[in-house]
Amino acid sequence: MATINGARAFGLEHEIGSLETGKKADLVILDLHRLHATPSPNPVSTLVYATTGGEVDTYW
């Protein structure tokens, strides 16, 4: 919902919004061992509600 539908809203679903051959993509590695992101009983919830740009460790 937050990826392909967001891309559709901007008319960019042919370029972004899903992982497919030929589409643009970024890969981000997060460090979830920071104080405000732990403990993490539900990693998806933590990712959505507790992380900030400060958790970005690496990106391509």
Protein Blocks (a to p, Z undefined) as FASTA:
>chain_A
ZZmmmmmmnopmmmgopacehiacddddddfkbfklpccfblmlmmmmmgcfklpmbdZZ
